[in-house]
Structures are given as C-alpha cells and as structure tokens.
Amino acid sequence: MISAMRQIARLLSGFFLILMFVISAAFSYFNSTPVIIKFANWQLPPVPVSVWIIGAFVTGGMLGLLLGLGIFRNLKSRSEIRRLRRLLDQAEQEVQQLRRTSIKDLRK
C-alpha cells in the first residue's frame, strides 16, 4: 500500500516537473524580447524578459527551500544559545557575589 502511494507520488511529481518544463519553454519562446536593466550608473546587457522572470521564480524556490530546511532557524537558535549563555554567566557571577557577601556577614 505504501509502495503504491510512493509510486503515485513519484509519477505525479514527475508529471508536474515535465509540465513546468514545457510551460517554461513555451513562456521563454513567446517572451524573447530583450530587456535592459538599468539602476543608477549600473546597466546589465540585454537579456530576454523570460530569463528574468524564470530566474526570479528559481531564486524564490531556492530561498523557500532554504527556509524550509531550517537553516535560518538554526542560526536563530545559535544566537539564542549565545544570549542564554551570557545570562547564565551573569547569574553565576551574581551567585558568587552573594555567597561572598553572605560569608562576610557571617564573620561579623
């Protein structure tokens, strides 16, 4: 049962991938007008508009995969660990200071 479901999922994924390739090829064929991107004094050579649009989709997909894999979450966790370690160090220093003060109070 599970094997059959996996085969169906693979077939659907393959079909979707082929469909996206065909749509992208048709889109590229019909949108081959070159576009020049200018920003301030910076200018890129003429590239078909379909390249820019497909490139934007690919870039978005890659960013989505990165976010989905939790890479940025891992970076956030590391910064949280550093922050908590600093808090722990401060708390340990405060405990040591309180112990020293209480020992001095007992000696009086």
C-alpha positions in Angstrom: 0.0 0.0 0.0 2.7 2.5 1.0 4.8 1.5 -2.0 1.9 2.1 -4.4 1.4 5.6 -2.8 5.1 6.4 -3.2 4.9 5.4 -6.9 1.8 7.6 -7.4 3.6 10.5 -5.7 6.7 10.0 -7.9 4.5 9.8 -11.0 2.7 13.0 -10.0 5.9 14.8 -9.2 7.5 13.7 -12.5 4.4 14.8 -14.4 4.4 18.2 -12.6 8.1 18.6 -13.3 7.6 17.9 -17.0 4.6 20.1 -17.2 6.6 23.0 -15.6 9.4 22.5 -18.1 7.0 22.6 -21.0 5.3 25.7 -19.7 8.7 27.4 -19.1 9.9 26.5 -22.6 6.7 27.9 -24.1 6.9 31.0 -21.9 10.6 31.6 -23.0 9.7 31.1 -26.6 6.8 33.7 -26.5 8.7 36.2 -24.3 12.0 36.5 -26.0 12.1 40.3 -26.2 15.4 41.6 -24.7 15.2 43.8 -21.7 17.9 46.1 -20.4 18.0 46.6 -16.6 19.4 50.0 -15.5 20.0 51.1 -11.9 21.8 54.4 -11.4 25.0 54.1 -13.4 24.8 50.4 -13.5 23.5 48.6 -16.6 23.1 44.9 -17.5 23.3 43.6 -21.0 20.1 42.9 -22.9 18.5 39.6 -21.7 15.1 38.2 -22.7 12.4 39.0 -20.2 11.6 35.3 -19.8 15.1 34.8 -18.3 14.5 37.4 -15.7 11.1 36.0 -14.7 12.1 32.4 -14.7 15.3 33.4 -12.7 13.1 35.2 -10.2 11.0 32.0 -9.8 14.0 29.8 -9.4 15.6 32.2 -6.8 12.3 32.3 -4.9 12.1 28.5 -4.9 15.7 28.2 -3.7 15.0 30.7 -0.9 11.9 28.7 0.0 13.9 25.5 0.2 16.5 27.2 2.4 13.8 28.5 4.8 12.1 25.1 4.7 15.2 23.3 5.7 15.5 25.4 8.8 18.9 26.9 8.0 17.8 30.3 9.3 16.1 28.7 12.2 19.4 27.1 13.1 21.1 30.5 13.0 18.4 32.0 15.3 18.9 29.1 17.7 22.6 29.7 17.9 22.2 33.3 18.7 19.6 32.4 21.4 22.1 29.9 22.8 24.8 32.7 23.0 22.3 35.0 24.7 21.3 32.4 27.2 24.9 31.6 28.0 25.6 35.3 28.7 22.6 35.3 31.0 23.9 32.2 32.8 27.3 33.7 33.2 25.8 36.8 34.7 23.6 34.7 37.1 26.6 32.7 38.2 28.6 35.8 38.9 25.7 37.2 40.9 25.5 33.9 42.9 29.3 34.1 43.6 29.0 37.7 44.7 26.0 36.9 47.0 28.0 34.0 48.5 30.9 36.2 49.2 28.7 38.8 50.8 26.9 36.3 53.0 30.2 34.8 54.2 31.4 38.3 55.1 28.1 38.9 57.0 28.6 35.7 58.9 32.1 36.6 60.0 30.9 39.9 61.6 
